[in-house]
């Protein structure tokens, strides 16, 4: 690929693969401010490429197979535009959602009749002006605002935060409350739509402590707000239901939130979890500890867990689940498959544990595709079944890369 990959999706199990990346391998200002949208077939051949201005966002594939890409002009603040590209690489239309002065687009999801956008009051890592908040907006197909909801993160508190002091050195604060200095969208799964509920994650950029908001899709009203925490991976567990993971500062949990935003169940584990059509939750654990203490886990409905094989290494692609109940993911230089009986087998080994990984796409005839840094890997002959049904058989819920689950 031209540079570090940022996201990949596909309109169908036969391909092609749409991939957004930086424009170059050297971290120059121009390379980091240019998005390349590539279409690649399942042999690895590039069909076409398009270049857009701005930092890459994940591609969002629409129901008709077209792909949406985010780009921006060079203004200050920049104006963000969503452009729809056809299967031949030709621009079909562009939409500029209504934004406020100085706002930056943090995350976007394509809906059947428009878009959900998580807006930040400043650019990433910029100091937060007094009184400024993020907001979640629902925009129609022309970019007009259907509703807009402020997402306040005025003060956050959490135990176990490590701080440095000139007199005492590094120390753990049992409980600390502070005012965020910067606002960012959650690094993992910042915006999910499940039936008539949206989950939006906002984080204090200096500490990594954030809050998740559950919002009604029709009114824009906030249904529930989580307690502040070090939130990481999230998933859609069904219409109106979300699985929210926390990891760091002594936390290692996954909590299932119901339609009313109440915590229905919590497990002492965090990871890149999948949810099948029966509601079974499974996946590789993710913990910031080396050597690894993580395992493949199944989260039982009663709050207990089933232990799968131990996992070496750390960096992991977000997995995919096939129709036979086998989970496939890349970790510690190996492409691994864990079946429904929690037996593990190795599909591919490569001396490569680079940190920048994408999600896994599971396509026709067991083809597995994922990116490692600036490479797209396409693996054939895995013997895997088609992608499973369910609300979250892979990251973003399906191969389209658009985390929206209908109410039905």
C-alpha positions as CSV (number, residue, x, y, z in Angstrom):
1,X,0.0,0.0,0.0
2,X,1.1,3.6,-0.4
3,X,1.5,4.1,3.3
4,X,0.3,2.9,6.7
5,X,-3.2,1.4,6.3
6,X,-6.0,2.9,8.3
7,X,-9.1,0.8,7.6
8,X,-10.5,-1.8,5.2
9,X,-13.9,-2.9,4.1
10,X,-15.6,-4.7,1.2
11,X,-19.0,-4.4,-0.5
12,X,-19.3,-8.2,-0.9
13,X,-17.7,-11.5,0.1
14,X,-16.2,-11.6,-3.4
15,X,-14.5,-8.3,-3.0
16,X,-13.0,-5.9,-3.9
17,X,-11.3,-4.7,-0.8
18,X,-11.5,-1.0,-0.1
19,X,-8.6,0.3,2.0
20,X,-7.7,3.8,3.2
21,X,-4.1,4.6,4.0
22,X,-1.6,7.4,4.3
23,X,0.0,8.7,1.1
24,X,3.5,7.7,1.8
25,X,5.8,5.6,4.0
26,X,7.8,8.6,5.4
27,X,6.0,10.6,8.1
28,X,6.2,13.9,6.3
29,X,3.5,16.5,6.9
30,X,2.1,16.0,3.4
31,X,2.0,12.2,3.8
32,X,0.1,12.4,7.1
33,X,-2.4,14.9,5.7
34,X,-3.3,12.8,2.6
35,X,-5.7,9.9,2.3
36,X,-5.4,7.3,-0.4
37,X,-8.4,5.1,-1.1
38,X,-7.4,1.9,-2.9
39,X,-9.6,-0.8,-4.4
40,X,-7.8,-4.2,-4.4
41,X,-9.1,-7.5,-5.8
42,X,-8.7,-10.8,-4.0
43,X,-5.5,-11.7,-5.9
44,X,-3.9,-8.6,-4.4
45,X,-4.0,-6.5,-7.6
46,X,-4.8,-2.8,-7.3
47,X,-7.8,-1.9,-9.4
48,X,-7.7,1.8,-8.8
49,X,-6.6,4.5,-6.3
50,X,-8.0,7.9,-5.4
51,X,-6.3,10.6,-3.3
52,X,-8.0,13.0,-0.9
53,X,-6.9,15.7,1.4
54,X,-6.8,15.0,5.1
55,X,-6.0,12.3,7.7
56,X,-7.4,8.9,6.8
57,X,-10.7,7.7,8.3
58,X,-12.0,4.1,7.9
59,X,-13.9,3.5,4.6
60,X,-17.7,3.1,5.1
61,X,-19.4,0.9,2.5
62,X,-23.1,1.6,1.7
63,X,-25.8,-0.9,1.1
64,X,-25.5,-0.4,-2.7
65,X,-21.8,-1.3,-2.7
66,X,-20.5,2.3,-3.0
67,X,-17.9,3.5,-0.5
68,X,-17.8,6.7,1.5
69,X,-14.5,8.5,2.4
70,X,-13.9,11.5,4.7
71,X,-11.7,14.3,3.5
72,X,-11.2,18.0,4.3
73,X,-10.0,21.2,2.8
74,X,-7.0,23.1,4.0
75,X,-8.8,25.8,5.9
76,X,-8.5,26.7,9.6
77,X,-10.7,25.2,10.8
78,X,-11.0,22.7,8.0
79,X,-14.3,21.9,6.3
80,X,-15.1,18.2,6.3
81,X,-16.8,16.5,3.4
82,X,-18.1,13.0,2.9
83,X,-17.6,11.7,-0.7
84,X,-19.3,8.6,-2.2
85,X,-17.2,6.7,-4.7
86,X,-18.5,4.0,-7.1
87,X,-17.1,0.6,-7.9
88,X,-15.2,2.2,-10.8
89,X,-13.5,4.8,-8.6
90,X,-15.6,7.7,-9.9
91,X,-17.1,10.2,-7.5
92,X,-20.9,9.9,-7.4
93,X,-21.7,12.7,-4.9
94,X,-20.4,14.6,-1.9
95,X,-22.0,15.8,1.3
96,X,-20.8,18.5,3.6
97,X,-22.4,18.0,7.0
98,X,-23.2,21.2,9.0
99,X,-20.4,21.9,11.5
100,X,-19.7,24.7,13.9
101,X,-16.7,27.1,13.9
102,X,-13.5,25.4,15.0
103,X,-15.1,21.9,15.1
104,X,-13.3,18.8,13.8
105,X,-14.9,15.5,12.7
106,X,-13.9,12.8,15.1
107,X,-15.9,9.8,13.8
108,X,-18.7,9.1,11.3
109,X,-21.1,6.2,10.6
110,X,-23.3,5.9,7.5
111,X,-27.0,5.4,8.2
112,X,-29.6,4.4,5.7
113,X,-30.9,8.0,5.6
114,X,-27.9,10.0,6.5
115,X,-25.0,10.0,8.9
116,X,-24.1,10.1,12.6
117,X,-21.1,12.3,13.3
118,X,-19.1,12.7,16.5
119,X,-17.8,16.3,16.5
120,X,-14.9,17.5,18.6
121,X,-14.6,21.2,19.7
122,X,-10.9,21.4,18.6
123,X,-8.4,19.4,16.6
124,X,-6.9,16.3,18.2
125,X,-4.5,17.0,21.0
126,X,-5.4,20.8,21.0
127,X,-6.0,22.4,24.4
128,X,-9.7,22.4,25.2
129,X,-11.3,25.9,25.5
130,X,-13.3,26.6,28.6
131,X,-16.8,25.4,28.4
132,X,-16.3,23.5,25.1
133,X,-17.9,20.1,24.7
134,X,-18.0,17.4,22.1
135,X,-21.4,16.7,20.4
136,X,-23.1,13.9,18.6
137,X,-25.2,14.9,15.6
138,X,-27.5,13.1,13.2
139,X,-27.3,14.5,9.7
140,X,-29.6,13.8,6.8
141,X,-28.5,12.8,3.3
142,X,-27.9,16.5,2.4
143,X,-25.8,17.2,5.4
144,X,-28.5,19.0,7.3
145,X,-28.8,18.5,11.1
146,X,-31.7,16.4,12.3
147,X,-30.6,16.7,15.9
148,X,-27.5,17.7,17.9
149,X,-26.6,16.6,21.4
150,X,-23.8,18.0,23.6
151,X,-21.6,15.3,25.2
152,X,-20.1,17.0,28.3
153,X,-16.9,15.7,29.8
154,X,-16.3,18.4,32.3
155,X,-14.7,16.5,35.1
156,X,-13.6,12.9,35.3
157,X,-12.3,10.7,38.1
158,X,-10.8,7.3,38.4
159,X,-8.6,5.4,40.8
160,X,-5.2,4.0,40.0
161,X,-4.0,6.8,37.8
162,X,-0.2,7.0,37.7
163,X,1.3,10.5,37.9
164,X,4.8,12.0,38.2
165,X,5.8,14.5,40.9
166,X,9.0,16.4,41.1
167,X,9.3,15.5,44.8
168,X,7.8,12.0,45.0
169,X,8.5,10.6,41.6
170,X,5.9,8.2,40.0
171,X,3.0,7.4,42.2
172,X,-0.5,5.9,42.0
173,X,-3.3,8.2,43.0
174,X,-6.1,6.1,44.7
175,X,-8.8,8.5,43.4
176,X,-8.4,11.7,41.4
177,X,-10.8,14.1,39.9
178,X,-9.6,16.5,37.2
179,X,-10.7,18.6,34.3
180,X,-9.8,17.2,30.9
181,X,-7.3,19.3,29.0
182,X,-8.0,17.8,25.6
183,X,-10.9,15.8,24.1
184,X,-10.6,12.9,21.7
185,X,-12.9,10.3,20.4
186,X,-12.4,6.8,21.8
187,X,-9.5,5.2,20.1
188,X,-11.4,1.9,19.6
189,X,-15.0,1.8,18.3
190,X,-15.9,5.4,19.1
191,X,-19.3,5.3,17.4
192,X,-21.8,2.4,17.2
193,X,-25.4,2.3,16.1
194,X,-27.6,-0.5,17.4
195,X,-31.3,-0.2,16.5
196,X,-32.7,2.9,18.2
197,X,-29.5,3.5,20.3
198,X,-26.1,5.1,19.5
199,X,-23.0,4.6,21.7
200,X,-20.5,7.4,21.5
201,X,-17.2,7.4,23.3
202,X,-15.3,10.5,24.4
203,X,-11.9,10.5,26.0
204,X,-9.6,12.8,27.9
205,X,-6.5,12.8,25.7
206,X,-4.0,13.3,28.5
207,X,-5.1,10.4,30.7
208,X,-7.1,8.0,28.4
209,X,-10.0,8.1,30.9
210,X,-13.3,8.6,29.1
211,X,-17.1,8.3,29.2
212,X,-19.5,6.4,26.9
213,X,-22.9,8.0,26.1
214,X,-25.9,6.0,25.0
215,X,-28.2,8.2,22.9
216,X,-31.7,7.7,21.4
217,X,-31.5,7.7,17.6
218,X,-34.9,9.5,17.1
219,X,-34.7,12.3,19.7
220,X,-31.0,12.6,20.3
221,X,-31.7,12.4,24.1
222,X,-29.0,10.9,26.3
223,X,-30.4,7.6,27.7
224,X,-27.4,6.8,29.9
225,X,-23.8,7.8,30.7
226,X,-21.2,5.4,32.0
227,X,-19.0,6.2,34.9
228,X,-15.5,7.5,33.8
229,X,-13.1,4.7,33.0
230,X,-10.3,3.6,30.7
231,X,-12.6,2.3,28.0
232,X,-11.1,0.4,25.1
233,X,-12.8,-2.2,22.8
234,X,-16.6,-2.1,22.4
235,X,-19.1,-4.2,20.4
236,X,-22.8,-4.2,19.4
237,X,-24.5,-7.1,21.3
238,X,-27.9,-6.7,19.6
239,X,-30.5,-4.0,19.0
240,X,-30.0,-1.4,21.8
241,X,-27.3,-3.4,23.5
242,X,-23.6,-2.8,23.8
243,X,-20.6,-4.5,25.2
244,X,-18.1,-2.0,26.6
245,X,-14.6,-3.0,27.7
246,X,-12.2,-1.3,30.1
247,X,-8.5,-1.9,30.5
248,X,-5.8,-0.1,32.4
249,X,-5.2,1.6,35.8
250,X,-6.1,-1.7,37.4
251,X,-9.3,-2.2,35.4
252,X,-10.0,-5.3,33.3
253,X,-13.7,-5.7,32.6
254,X,-16.3,-6.1,29.9
255,X,-19.8,-4.8,30.7
256,X,-23.0,-5.5,28.8
257,X,-25.4,-2.6,28.7
258,X,-29.1,-3.1,28.0
259,X,-31.6,-1.0,26.0
260,X,-32.1,1.3,29.0
261,X,-28.4,1.8,29.4
262,X,-28.2,-0.3,32.5
263,X,-25.2,-2.6,33.3
264,X,-26.8,-6.1,32.8
265,X,-23.6,-8.2,33.3
266,X,-19.9,-7.7,33.9
267,X,-17.0,-10.1,33.3
268,X,-13.4,-9.8,34.7
269,X,-11.9,-9.7,31.2
270,X,-11.4,-7.3,28.3
271,X,-10.6,-8.0,24.7
272,X,-11.6,-7.9,21.0
273,X,-14.9,-9.7,21.5
274,X,-17.3,-11.2,18.9
275,X,-21.0,-11.7,19.4
276,X,-22.8,-14.4,17.3
277,X,-26.5,-14.8,16.5
278,X,-27.1,-16.8,19.7
279,X,-25.6,-14.0,21.8
280,X,-22.4,-15.9,22.6
281,X,-19.4,-13.6,23.4
282,X,-15.9,-14.8,22.7
283,X,-12.5,-13.4,21.6
284,X,-8.8,-12.9,22.4
285,X,-8.1,-10.9,25.6
286,X,-6.3,-7.7,25.4
287,X,-4.3,-6.5,28.5
288,X,-1.3,-4.1,28.7
289,X,0.9,-6.6,30.4
290,X,4.0,-8.4,29.1
291,X,4.8,-11.2,29.2
292,X,1.2,-12.0,28.1
293,X,-1.3,-13.2,30.7
294,X,-4.1,-13.2,28.1
295,X,-6.1,-16.1,26.9
296,X,-8.9,-16.7,24.4
297,X,-12.1,-16.3,26.4
298,X,-15.8,-17.2,26.2
299,X,-18.0,-14.9,28.3
300,X,-20.9,-16.9,29.8
301,X,-24.2,-15.3,30.4
302,X,-24.0,-15.8,34.2
303,X,-20.8,-13.7,34.4
304,X,-18.5,-16.7,34.4
305,X,-15.9,-17.4,31.7
306,X,-14.6,-20.4,29.8
307,X,-10.8,-20.4,29.3
308,X,-9.4,-21.0,25.8
309,X,-5.7,-21.4,24.9
310,X,-3.1,-18.9,26.3
311,X,-2.0,-16.2,23.9
312,X,1.6,-15.1,23.4
313,X,2.7,-11.7,22.2
314,X,0.5,-8.6,22.3
315,X,-0.5,-6.9,19.1
316,X,-3.7,-8.5,17.6
317,X,-6.0,-7.9,14.7
318,X,-9.6,-7.6,15.6
319,X,-10.8,-11.2,14.8
320,X,-13.6,-12.6,12.6
321,X,-16.0,-15.5,13.3
322,X,-17.0,-18.1,10.7
323,X,-20.3,-19.9,10.5
324,X,-18.8,-23.0,12.2
325,X,-17.9,-21.0,15.3
326,X,-14.2,-20.6,14.5
327,X,-12.4,-17.3,15.4
328,X,-9.5,-16.2,13.2
329,X,-7.0,-13.5,14.1
330,X,-3.3,-12.5,13.7
331,X,-1.2,-12.3,16.9
332,X,2.5,-12.7,17.6
333,X,3.4,-13.3,14.0
334,X,0.9,-16.1,13.5
335,X,-2.6,-16.3,11.9
336,X,-4.5,-18.4,14.5
337,X,-7.9,-20.1,14.4
338,X,-9.7,-21.1,17.6
339,X,-12.7,-23.4,17.0
340,X,-15.9,-23.7,19.0
341,X,-14.3,-26.3,21.3
342,X,-11.5,-23.8,22.0
343,X,-8.9,-25.8,20.1
344,X,-6.3,-23.7,18.4
345,X,-4.5,-24.2,15.1
346,X,-2.0,-22.2,13.2
347,X,-2.8,-21.1,9.6
348,X,0.2,-19.0,8.8
349,X,3.5,-18.0,10.5
350,X,5.6,-15.0,9.7
351,X,8.3,-13.2,11.6
352,X,6.3,-10.0,12.0
353,X,4.9,-8.5,15.1
354,X,4.4,-4.9,13.9
355,X,2.0,-2.9,16.0
356,X,-0.2,-1.3,13.4
357,X,-2.9,-3.8,12.6
358,X,-6.4,-3.7,11.0
359,X,-9.4,-5.8,11.5
360,X,-9.8,-9.2,9.8
361,X,-12.0,-9.5,6.7
362,X,-13.4,-13.1,6.1
363,X,-14.4,-13.4,2.5
364,X,-15.4,-16.1,0.0
365,X,-13.8,-19.5,0.1
366,X,-12.1,-18.9,3.4
367,X,-10.1,-15.9,2.2
368,X,-8.7,-13.9,5.1
369,X,-7.5,-10.3,4.5
370,X,-6.0,-7.9,7.0
371,X,-3.3,-5.2,7.0
372,X,0.0,-5.0,8.9
373,X,1.4,-1.5,8.8
374,X,1.6,-0.7,5.0
375,X,1.0,-4.2,3.7
376,X,-2.3,-5.9,2.9
377,X,-2.1,-9.6,3.5
378,X,-4.5,-11.9,1.7
379,X,-4.4,-15.6,2.9
380,X,-6.1,-18.4,0.9
381,X,-6.8,-22.0,1.7
382,X,-7.7,-21.5,5.3
383,X,-10.7,-23.9,5.2
384,X,-12.8,-21.4,7.1
385,X,-16.5,-21.2,6.6
386,X,-18.3,-18.0,5.5
387,X,-18.6,-15.1,8.0
388,X,-21.1,-15.9,10.7
389,X,-24.4,-14.2,11.2
390,X,-25.0,-12.0,14.3
391,X,-24.6,-8.5,15.5
392,X,-20.8,-8.5,15.8
393,X,-19.1,-11.4,13.9
394,X,-16.2,-9.1,13.2
395,X,-15.1,-5.5,13.9
396,X,-17.6,-3.0,12.7
397,X,-20.3,-5.7,12.6
398,X,-19.8,-6.9,9.0
399,X,-17.5,-6.6,6.0
400,X,-18.9,-3.2,5.0
401,X,-17.0,-1.5,7.8
402,X,-20.1,0.4,8.9
403,X,-21.0,-0.4,12.6
404,X,-24.8,-0.2,12.2
405,X,-27.2,-2.9,13.3
406,X,-30.9,-2.5,12.4
407,X,-33.7,-2.8,15.0
408,X,-35.0,-6.0,13.5
